[in-house]
Each structure stands twice: as structure tokens, then as C-alpha cells.
Amino acid sequence: MSLRLEDLPLRDDLRGLKPYGAPQAPLPVALNVNENTHPVPEDVADDILDSVARALRDVNRYPDREFLALREGFAEYLGHGLSADGIWAANGSNEVLQHVLQAFAGPGRTAFGFAPTYSMYPLLTRATGGEWVSGTRGHDYVIDADSAAEQVAAASPHVVFLCSPNNPTGTPLPIDVIEAVYEATDGIVIVDEAYWEFAPHEERSALTLLPDRERMVVSRTMSKAFAFAGARVGYLAADPAIIDALRLVRLPYHLSALTQAAASAALRHAPTMLRMVDDIVAQRDRISATVEALGFQAYESWTNFVLFSGVDDPAATWQALYDRGILIRDIGLPHSLRVTAGTEDETTAFLDALASIESAS
């Protein structure tokens, strides 16, 4: 008889939880996990391969524990007067966020976010021993400054998560909301800008708020705009004192030499890697316009995906798309589905399949 999870001496606060995960299936068009479906350009891939090959020659040695060259690369990419001592990185933005929670949340402490938001926030909070507190959003998942500040002040959390723009809804987060939340708490404020490169170019990043806000953290990822999801590289910018705090909880040599080499090479080609962003934004806006024409409501999105509602039976529509070789995401919001903006051909396949389902219903 095989052992069951419930038979193990698991921590009480982890009992009943489910691990994070999206459906995986070998379908022709996979648009369910907000990846950048464009491949890394060949000339960039060649340089990355060369860099990894050089790193392999010294792989018998531990990597640079402080990954200084990579941090300098991120500082140069982000700009805003940042330097390497205000940059941190880890294996995906989830590990970056986990480090922050390990340092500033944990047992007897709380973390707060406005639901619905990224489902890993509560999972990471509970996994690190903290308590998750959910706030609420207004109409169309928007947050306004006064409500946000009131909710945060009432909850008095140790860590606040602000997803800007928000996942899974795509909703923009006005800069005044971030300012109001920061003033309403004495805790750490994490502004998660995983999708920021897909926002309108004229909008202000939370990076502009970092000076004189020593409790603010702005996190990013290479998974989305940089088409680097498989490499697992996330990073943040913050006051150097916060970076010192994260050193207390990171595992020794947590970023491999191969990861550092690959990420540094990709950053050297940032303009080329980001060239596909405008194409993705065009497909995102095409999805929004077309699903609206089909009778659904597309929520405003500053990301590489579209949440649309007005779906009578999300599970049935998801299955009908699946049967046509299209994988999207049912995230559990009422009468809603979410789809990643892929290449032009992938987007066309999704829109044609959705139209055929609607015409058959």
C-alpha cells in the first residue's frame, strides 16, 4: 500500500493546500501560461550558447556568490540611476519574492494583496510560515488610491504585494495607488512588474519611486518580455540595505554559473530581445478587439495576455478549444477565461477556433 500525503507528518499549515500549476498538454497552440511564444533570435541564442560554453570550463568551481556581473547588467538595463548594490536576482521571480518573504514575513507575520492577483503570493506566504490577507478590488478589478490605502492601513501587514500590471486580470495599477499604499504601511511594499515591458511606453514604472522609499521593492522577470522562461531568472531593485537582508536567507551559491552566463548574454542583446514586445502587444490588442466583436468583454490589459468575460460555460469553452488544439487558461473567475498573446499564427488559430465555437453554439 503506497503512502498518502495526508499520512505524512506535514506541517499543519500546509495541510489541504494544492501546489501551483497550470495544465500541461502537448497541443499545437499553447497559450495558457503567459510565456513569450516567440523563440530567442538565432544570433542571440548563438551568443548565449558561447557564453554558457565558456562558463562550463570552470563549472568545477563554485559560481560568483554575489553574481556581480549579472547585477551590473540588470542595473544598466533598468537605468533610473540604479547600481549593482541595489539589485538582487534568483531562479525566477518566485524565488526572488520568496527571499523577500523569508526576510520580512514568516511565522507570526502577514502578507497582503488585492484579490484576484497572482496565485503564488499566498502560496509563497504560507510556505514561508506567514499568514496571507486578501484585500478587494473594485469594478473591472481596478484599485483606487483611497480604498487601497484604507485596506492596507486596516490590515497593517508586514509585506504588501502590488502586481503592476496585475496577473491574472491584466489590470493597470496607477502610480498614485502605489504611492498611497507605501504611505499607509510601515512594512515592505513589493511592486511586481513582471509584465512591465508590455505596458504603454509613456507610463511611469515604480522604479521612479525608489529614491527615498527604502521599504519599496520593484521586482521583474526575464521570463516574459525576454522570452527566457526556461532559464528561470528573476530580479529586483531596492535599497542596498534590503539587498543585505536578502543575503541572510538565500542559499549559498543559489545562482549557477550557467544561469549567470546565459542571463548576462541575453541582457547584452536587450534591444533585440525586446523587439518582439511590440508584436506581442499588437496581437494582444487584436485579441481584445476580436473577442469584443464576438460578444465578450475584454478587460484592459497592460500585459501579454487578455482576460475576457461573458463566457456562459468557461469549462465547456475551454474544453472545446482544447479539442481544437488550443490550450488557454480557466483561472476560476466567474464566466471568464484568459489567453496569452502568441505569434500572429497562434493568435489567428485561437481566434478562429473561438469564433467557430461561438457560431456552433
N, C-alpha and C positions, 0 to 999 in steps of 0.2 A: 504494500500500500504506500503510495507516494505521500510525502509530506505536503501539507497545505500551508499557505501563507498565514492563515489565522492560528495555526498550531505553533508558530514560532514566537519567541519572546520579544516581539516587536515593541517598539516604543508605543505607549498608549495613544499619544497624539498623532501617530501615523496610521493607526488602525482605521480602515474604512476609506482611506484615500486611494485615488487612482493615479497612476503615473501619467505624465504628459505624453501626448502622442496624437498624431493625425493618421487617418487611414493611408496605407501604402499599397499601391497596386500597379502592376506593370502595364498601364494603359498608354495609348499613343499620345494623349494630351493630358498632362498632369499640371493642374492649375489650382492646387489646394493648400500649399504651404508658403505662399508668398516668396518663393525663390525668384531669382533673376533667371529666366529660362534661356537667355542668350548665352552662348558659350564664350569663354575667355578668348579674346582675339589671338590668332596664332602667333604673331610676333611677341605678344606679351607672354603667352604660355611658354615660348621658347626661352625667354629671359628668366622666367620663374624656374624652369627646369634646370637651367645652367646654375642659377643661384643655389638651388637645393643640392645639385650635384657637388658644388664646391663645399657646402656645409657637411655633406656626407663624409668628406675626407677627415673631418675632425669629430665624427659622431661618437667616437670612443671617449670623448671628453664631455663633461657637463656643459650645457649651454650658458651663455651670459645670463646670470641670475637676474640682472637688472634690465635686460633686453634694451640697452640704451640706444642702439642704432634704430630699432623699431620705434621707440618712443619719440626720438627726434624726427623720424619720418611722419609720424602722426601729428606732431606739433606743427610741422611745416605744412602738412595737408590742411589742417584745421585753421591755421592762421590765428587772427584775433590776438596777436601778441603772446601766444602760448609758447612755453618751452618744455623740454623733456621732463623737468621735475614736477610738472603739473599734469602728466599723462600716465595712465595705467592701461594695461592690456591683459587679456586672458583668453582662454579657449572658448570663444564665443561670448556674446554679450551676457548670456545667462550666468557664466562663471564670474564675469565682472560684477554683476548685480549680487551674486551670492557672496562675493568678498565684502561688498558694502554691508550686506545684512549681517554677515558674521562679525563685522567690526562694530556695527552701530545698532543692531537689533538683537535677536536671540532670546533666550529664556527670560521671561518677565517683562519683555518689551513688545511694542506693537508696531506694525507697518500698515499704512493706509493707502488706498487707491480708489478711484471713482469707477464703479462698475457700470457697464461691462468694460473690461480692459484686458490686457494681456494675461492669459491664464497662468503663466509661470510665476507672476508676482506672489499670489497666495501660496502656491506650491513651494517656492523658494523660502518664503517667510516661515511656513510651518516646518519645512525640512531643517531649517536652522534653529528651530525651537521657539520661534516668536509667534505672536498672535496676529492674525490678519483682520483688519477692519475695513468694511466696504462703505464708501460714500455713494452718492447717487448723481446721475446726470439728468439734465433737463430734456426738453423736446428735441428729437433728432440727435440725441446723445451729446448735445452741446453742454459745456460747462461755462457759467459766468463767474466773474471775479468775486462778487459779493457772496454768492452761495458757496463757492469753493472755499473761501477764507473762513466762513462761518462753520462749515463742516469740519475743516481741519482743526480749527481752534477748539471746537467741542470735543473732538476725538483725542486731541493732544498726543499724537503719535510720535514715536522716536524716528521713524523714517516715512517719508511720503513719496509715492510713485506718481509721476505725471508723464503719461505716454503722449508724446508730441511729434507727429500726429498719432492718433490713437489706433491701436490694434485691439479688437478686430473690426472697428467701425470705420476707420479712415479719417475720423473727425479731426479737423484742425484744433489746436489749442492756442488761443490768443495769448500774446506775450504778457498782457496785463493780468491774466489769471495766474501765470507763473509768479509774477511779482507779488500778487496779493497772497498767494499761498506761502511764499517764503516769509513774508512779514507776519503771518498768522501762526507760525510754529517756531520752536527752538530746536527742532530736530533737523535731520538731514533731508534735503529735498533732491530727489533724483529725477532729472528730466531725461526721459528715454527717447532719444532722437534716432531710433533705428531706421526710420524711413525718411529722414530729413531731406536727403538728396532729391526726393520726388516732390517736395513742396515747391510752391512758386518761388522763383529766384529772388524776387524783391522782398520776401518776408524775412523777418529777423529771427535768427537762431537764438536759443537760450545761451549759447556761448557768449553773446554780447552782454549777458547779465552776470557773468562770473566775477568780474572785478568787484571787490568789496563785499562779495557774498561767499564767505568762507565755508558755509554749510551747504552750498549747492554743488551738485554733481551733474554733468551732462554726459550721457553715455551714447555711444554709436556702435555700429557693426560694419564689418566688411561683407556680410552675407548677402545683402540686398543689392545696393547700387553697384558694388564692386564684383558681383557675380562670384562670390567667394564662399558660398555657404558650406561647401565641403571641406574647406580649410579650417573652419572654426576659429575665427579671430574677432574678438570684440574689444572695445577700448573705451576709456572715459577721460574727461578733462575735469580737473578740480584744483582746489588749493593744494599746494605741496604737502601741507600738514595732513590732509586726507589721504594722500598717497602713502605717507608714512604709516598711517593707521592700517592701510590695506596690506602692508608688508607683514603685519603681525599675524595675519590669518591665512595668507597664501601658502600653498605647499612649496617646498623647495624646488627650484628649477621648473616651475609649473609650465613655462612656455618652451617647447622643444626647440632645438637649433633649427630643425627643418621648418617648423612653423614660422619662426622669426625670419628665416631666409626667404620663404615664399611670400610672406606679407610685406616685407621690405621691398622685394622686387615688384610686387603689384602696386605699391604706393608710388614707385618711381614712374609708373605708367598711368597715374591717376587720370590725366585728361583723356587718354584712350579708353580706359576702363569705364569712365563716366559718360562717354559719348553715346552709349546706348540708353541712357536715362531718358533723354528726350523722346526716343522711340517708344519706350515703355509708357511714358506719360501720355503720348498720343493714343496708344492702344487702350490705356485706362479710360481716357475721356471718350473714346469710341465705344467702349463697353457701356459707360454711363448713359450716353445718348441713345444707344440702341436698346438697352433694357427699358429705358423710359418709353421709347417708341412702342415697345411690346406690351406696355401697360403696367410695368413695375415701377417702384420708386427707388432710384439710386441715390444713396447718401453722398454728400460732398466728401471727396477723398483727396488727401494730400500724400497718398501712399502709392504703392504699386499694385493695389487691389481695389475692388469695388464691393461694398456690401449693398445688396438690393433686397427690398421687402415687397410685400404684396403677393407672396408665393402662397397659394392656398394650402398645399401639402409639401413642405420642404423635403421630407424624406422621399416622397414619390418622385419629385422632380430631380432630386439628387440621383436616385436610382435610374431614372430614365436617361439622364446624362451619362451615368456610368455605363449603361448598356450600349451607349453610342460611342464609347471610348473616351469620354471626357470626365476627368476627376476634378471636382471642386470641393468646397467645404461647407458642411452644415455645422455651424458653431453653436446651435442651440438657442439662438434668438428667435422669438416668435415670427413665423411667416417670412423668414429671411434666409438668404444664402450668401456666401462670399466667394468671389472668384479672383484669382491672380491675373493681372495683365501680362500676357505672354508675348511671344513674337506675333507678327501680323498673321501668319498662317494659323497659329494656335488660337488666337483671338477669333479669327474667322470661323474656325471649327466649332468653338464654343457657341458663338452667336448663332450660327446656322443650326446647331443642334437644339439650342433653346427655342428658336423660332419654330422648328419642326415639332417640338413637344407642345408648344402653345397652340399651333394650328391643329394638332390632333386632339386637343382637349375640348 
